[in-house]
Every structure is written in structure tokens, then in C-alpha cells.
Amino acid sequence: MKRKEFDAYVGFYKELGVFLREGAYQDFENKKKLADLLLFESTKTDAGKLTSFADYLERMPGDQTEIYYLSGDSREVLEQSPLLESFKAKSWEVLLLTDPADEIVVDSLREYKGKHLKAIDKAGVEQANLADETKTRFQPLCAYLKEKLADIADARLTTRLKESAVCLVADEHAMSASMERFFARMQRDQPLPASKRILEVNPEHPLVAALEKLLAKDKSDPRLEKYARLLYDQAVILEGSKVKDPLALSQRINEILLRDAGA
């Protein structure tokens, strides 16, 4: 049906795909066969349209070696993720997983026809090397961010961002933000403690460059910590999570608006 009547198969999958996903997760003997039957949205499909791993492989350019995916609550949220920026720049496709079961299944499959399945919201995604000069210049800023932001595990430079200043990623072997939110909804009485994620910083962004200059000029400037917190809260919102203190975020934004309006 999938090969010959794809539209009919999509209807079947929307009704009974949950059982195929369950099999792909639990039936070790047949999981490779079941993986052929899984469907997902992607950055190369229109909203609401589905594609398969096999179709993804056919569209892969020759310089791409892995199958990439991103998980979240909705396509609308995922499409705004800064994590997609470098993939859009290279025209590489990313599967968009909007059902928590999809992420569990894909995590368990690990690979499809020799191609590793890679979550782009985790550390370890292949990136271009940064110049030593850039690393040296921005190391104090990364150290400052790690010191002042208690909610992060680390602050690192990244080349995965093209337009955004910062993003949050999980450790390569840690639970993703979307999976944490899923389990938090499932275990409201005893929620899991949120893990600290890694703040990745784009040294090419003018805001990051301005912060680096401000830090080099006067590391005791009280604006630095406020800006650092704003950047972190921005990254939290863009990953689809909620900021811990929305009132404080609002106050920081209002302070900047007032200062700018009075200039």
C-alpha cells in the first residue's frame, strides 16, 4: 500500500501508525522492516504532508552522511528553531518529529540503511572548525556566561547558527528538551528534575560581538549579567520551553526599551 497507494497508506498510518511505532521500538527482530513503514513531516514537505526514511535518503545530497531530525511540540514551533539555520543554508533536510513516540522510536533505531539518525538539538552534530583567534577572543565571554547562568551546564562557541545569537542543546547522551517536557506532563505529581543544557554562542552575531567588547572593557558592568540572562531566556523560548521567571524577563526588556526610547 505504501509503494502503490501512498495517499491511502497515509490515512492508514494516521489511524494505526501508533502500533507500527510500537513495533519499531519493541520488536527487535522486525524493527528494520518496520522502520520502512514509518512516516514523518520534514523541512522538505508541506505542512501536514508526510515522508519516509527511504524518500529522505533519495533526496540526500552526496556530501550529507547522516539523517537529521528535530523533535518538538508542533511544526510551527520547530520551523522557528535556530537549530535549523545551518541546515537551511546547506539545503539539508531535517525530519520534524511532533509526536513524543516518534522521538522514542527514532532514538531506539539509531540508524537506517547504514545512515546514523542524528538529533540536531544535541551536542555532537558536525560543525565547521573555528579559528584559534576566534576561540581565544570569545573564551572569556563563554566563561562569563557559564559563571553567571546557573541553569546551563556549559557555554560554547558554535558554527551551527547563521542568524541567531545563541541556542540551547542537550548533551549528546542526555534527554532532549522536548522529551523532558513530555515526561513532565506525564509525571505531574513527581516531575523529573530538568537537566542543564549547553548554551551555544554564535561568535559571528553582532550582539555576541558587542557583549565580548563590553566584557573586555569592564567585566563589572551591571548590564552584562542582564544581557546574559536575556540571551538565555531567548534561547529557552526558541527551544519551545518556558522561562522560569517571565516577570523578570519582562522587566529586563522594558528596561532596555525605556533606555532606547529615551535616547
C-alpha positions as CSV (number, residue, x, y, z in Angstrom):
1,M,0.0,0.0,0.0
2,K,2.8,2.4,0.9
3,R,4.5,1.8,-2.5
4,K,1.4,1.8,-4.7
5,E,-1.3,3.8,-2.9
6,F,0.6,6.3,-0.8
7,D,-2.3,8.6,0.0
8,A,-4.3,5.6,1.2
9,Y,-1.4,4.5,3.3
10,V,-1.1,7.9,4.9
11,G,-4.7,7.5,6.0
12,F,-4.0,4.1,7.4
13,Y,-0.9,5.3,9.1
14,K,-2.7,8.2,10.8
15,E,-5.1,5.7,12.3
16,L,-2.8,2.8,13.1
17,G,0.7,4.2,12.9
18,V,0.9,4.1,16.7
19,F,1.2,0.3,16.5
20,L,3.8,0.4,13.8
21,R,5.9,2.8,16.0
22,E,5.4,0.5,19.0
23,G,6.7,-2.4,16.9
24,A,9.7,-0.4,15.6
25,Y,10.5,0.3,19.2
26,Q,9.9,-3.1,20.8
27,D,10.2,-5.8,18.1
28,F,13.9,-6.1,17.7
29,E,13.7,-8.9,15.1
30,N,11.5,-6.8,12.8
31,K,12.4,-3.2,13.6
32,K,14.3,-2.7,10.4
33,K,11.3,-3.8,8.3
34,L,9.0,-1.6,10.4
35,A,11.3,1.4,10.0
36,D,10.4,1.3,6.3
37,L,6.8,1.9,7.2
38,L,7.3,5.0,9.4
39,L,6.3,8.4,8.2
40,F,7.2,11.9,9.4
41,E,6.9,15.5,8.4
42,S,10.1,17.3,7.3
43,T,11.6,20.6,6.2
44,K,11.2,19.3,2.6
45,T,7.4,18.6,2.9
46,D,4.5,20.9,3.0
47,A,2.7,21.3,6.4
48,G,0.7,18.2,7.1
49,K,2.4,16.1,4.4
50,L,4.4,13.0,5.4
51,T,7.6,11.4,4.1
52,S,9.6,8.2,4.8
53,F,13.2,7.4,5.6
54,A,13.6,5.9,2.1
55,D,12.4,9.1,0.4
56,Y,14.7,11.1,2.7
57,L,17.7,9.0,1.5
58,E,16.8,9.6,-2.1
59,R,16.8,13.4,-1.6
60,M,20.1,13.4,0.4
61,P,22.9,15.3,-1.3
62,G,26.2,13.5,-1.8
63,D,28.0,15.4,1.0
64,Q,25.5,14.5,3.7
65,T,26.3,11.4,5.7
66,E,23.6,11.3,8.4
67,I,19.8,11.5,8.7
68,Y,18.9,14.5,10.9
69,Y,15.8,15.1,13.0
70,L,14.4,17.6,15.4
71,S,11.7,17.0,18.0
72,G,9.1,19.4,19.4
73,D,5.5,20.2,20.2
74,S,4.5,21.4,16.8
75,R,5.8,22.0,13.3
76,E,5.2,25.7,13.8
77,V,7.5,25.8,16.8
78,L,10.1,23.6,15.1
79,E,10.2,25.7,11.9
80,Q,11.3,28.7,14.0
81,S,14.1,26.9,15.7
82,P,17.6,28.5,15.3
83,L,18.9,24.9,15.1
84,L,17.7,24.7,11.6
85,E,19.7,27.6,10.3
86,S,22.8,25.8,9.2
87,F,20.7,23.0,7.6
88,K,18.7,25.5,5.6
89,A,21.9,27.2,4.4
90,K,23.1,23.8,3.1
91,S,19.7,22.7,1.9
92,W,19.9,19.6,4.0
93,E,16.6,18.1,5.1
94,V,15.6,17.6,8.7
95,L,12.8,15.4,9.8
96,L,10.3,17.2,12.1
97,L,9.1,14.9,14.9
98,T,6.0,16.3,16.6
99,D,4.8,13.1,18.4
100,P,6.8,12.1,21.5
101,A,6.5,8.5,20.3
102,D,8.4,9.4,17.1
103,E,11.4,10.6,19.1
104,I,11.4,7.5,21.3
105,V,11.3,5.3,18.2
106,V,13.9,7.2,16.2
107,D,16.3,7.2,19.2
108,S,15.9,3.5,19.5
109,L,16.5,2.8,15.8
110,R,19.8,4.7,15.8
111,E,20.4,4.1,12.1
112,Y,18.6,3.4,8.8
113,K,20.3,1.6,6.0
114,G,23.7,2.5,7.3
115,K,22.9,6.1,7.9
116,H,23.0,7.3,11.5
117,L,19.9,9.1,12.9
118,K,21.1,12.3,14.5
119,A,19.2,14.7,16.7
120,I,20.2,18.3,15.8
121,D,19.3,19.6,19.3
122,K,22.2,17.8,20.9
123,A,25.9,18.4,21.1
124,G,28.0,16.4,18.7
125,V,26.4,17.5,15.5
126,E,29.1,18.1,12.9
127,Q,30.2,21.7,12.8
128,A,32.9,23.7,10.9
129,N,36.1,24.4,12.9
130,L,36.5,27.9,14.4
131,A,39.7,29.8,14.0
132,D,42.0,29.7,17.0
133,E,41.9,33.5,17.1
134,T,38.1,33.4,17.5
135,K,38.3,30.8,20.2
136,T,40.8,32.9,22.2
137,R,38.8,36.1,21.7
138,F,35.5,34.7,22.9
139,Q,36.7,32.3,25.6
140,P,36.3,35.0,28.4
141,L,32.7,35.6,27.3
142,C,31.9,31.9,27.3
143,A,33.5,31.6,30.8
144,Y,31.4,34.6,32.0
145,L,28.2,33.1,30.7
146,K,28.9,29.8,32.4
147,E,29.7,31.5,35.7
148,K,26.6,33.8,35.7
149,L,24.0,31.4,34.3
150,A,23.4,28.7,36.9
151,D,20.9,27.0,34.6
152,I,23.4,25.9,32.0
153,A,26.0,23.1,32.0
154,D,28.4,25.0,29.8
155,A,28.7,27.8,27.3
156,R,30.5,27.1,24.0
157,L,31.1,28.7,20.6
158,T,29.2,27.2,17.6
159,T,29.1,27.4,13.9
160,R,25.6,25.9,13.6
161,L,23.9,29.3,13.9
162,K,23.7,31.7,10.9
163,E,21.2,34.3,12.1
164,S,20.6,33.8,15.8
165,A,23.0,34.7,18.6
166,V,22.5,31.7,20.9
167,C,20.8,28.3,21.1
168,L,20.4,25.6,23.7
169,V,21.4,21.9,23.1
170,A,21.4,18.9,25.3
171,D,24.5,16.8,25.9
172,E,24.9,14.1,23.3
173,H,23.7,11.3,25.6
174,A,21.1,13.4,27.6
175,M,17.4,13.7,27.2
176,S,16.2,16.3,24.8
177,A,14.2,19.3,25.9
178,S,11.0,18.1,24.1
179,M,11.3,14.7,25.8
180,E,11.8,16.4,29.2
181,R,8.6,18.4,28.6
182,F,6.8,15.2,27.6
183,F,7.7,13.3,30.8
184,A,6.9,16.4,32.9
185,R,3.4,16.3,31.5
186,M,3.2,12.6,32.2
187,Q,4.5,12.8,35.8
188,R,3.0,16.0,37.2
189,D,2.9,14.7,40.7
190,Q,6.6,13.8,40.7
191,P,8.2,15.7,37.8
192,L,11.7,14.9,36.7
193,P,14.3,17.5,37.6
194,A,15.2,19.5,34.5
195,S,18.7,18.8,33.2
196,K,21.1,21.6,32.5
197,R,21.7,22.2,28.8
198,I,24.6,23.7,26.9
199,L,24.4,27.3,25.7
200,E,25.9,27.6,22.2
201,V,27.1,31.0,21.2
202,N,27.5,32.4,17.7
203,P,30.7,34.5,17.5
204,E,29.6,35.9,14.2
205,H,26.5,37.6,15.6
206,P,26.8,41.4,16.2
207,L,25.1,41.1,19.6
208,V,27.6,38.5,20.8
209,A,30.5,40.6,19.5
210,A,29.1,43.6,21.3
211,L,28.9,41.6,24.6
212,E,32.5,40.5,24.1
213,K,33.7,44.1,23.7
214,L,31.6,45.2,26.8
215,L,33.1,42.4,28.9
216,A,36.7,43.2,27.7
217,K,36.1,46.9,28.6
218,D,34.6,46.4,32.0
219,K,33.7,42.9,33.4
220,S,31.9,44.5,36.4
221,D,29.4,46.4,34.1
222,P,26.0,45.5,35.6
223,R,24.4,45.4,32.1
224,L,26.4,42.3,31.3
225,E,24.6,39.9,33.6
226,K,21.2,41.3,32.4
227,Y,22.1,40.8,28.8
228,A,23.4,37.3,29.5
229,R,20.1,36.4,31.2
230,L,18.1,37.9,28.3
231,L,20.1,35.7,25.8
232,Y,19.5,32.6,27.9
233,D,15.7,33.3,28.2
234,Q,15.6,33.9,24.5
235,A,17.2,30.5,23.8
236,V,14.7,28.8,26.2
237,I,11.8,30.3,24.4
238,L,13.1,29.3,21.0
239,E,13.6,25.7,22.0
240,G,9.9,25.6,23.0
241,S,10.3,25.7,26.7
242,K,9.0,28.2,29.3
243,V,11.3,30.7,31.1
244,K,11.4,30.3,34.9
245,D,10.7,33.9,35.6
246,P,8.7,35.6,32.9
247,L,8.2,38.7,35.1
248,A,12.0,39.3,35.4
249,L,12.3,38.8,31.6
250,S,9.6,41.4,31.0
251,Q,11.3,43.8,33.4
252,R,14.6,43.4,31.6
253,I,13.0,44.0,28.2
254,N,11.1,47.1,29.5
255,E,14.3,48.5,30.9
256,I,16.1,48.2,27.5
257,L,13.0,49.7,25.7
258,L,12.8,52.6,28.1
259,R,16.5,53.3,27.8
260,D,16.4,53.1,24.0
261,A,13.2,55.2,23.7
262,G,14.7,57.9,25.9
263,A,17.9,58.1,23.9
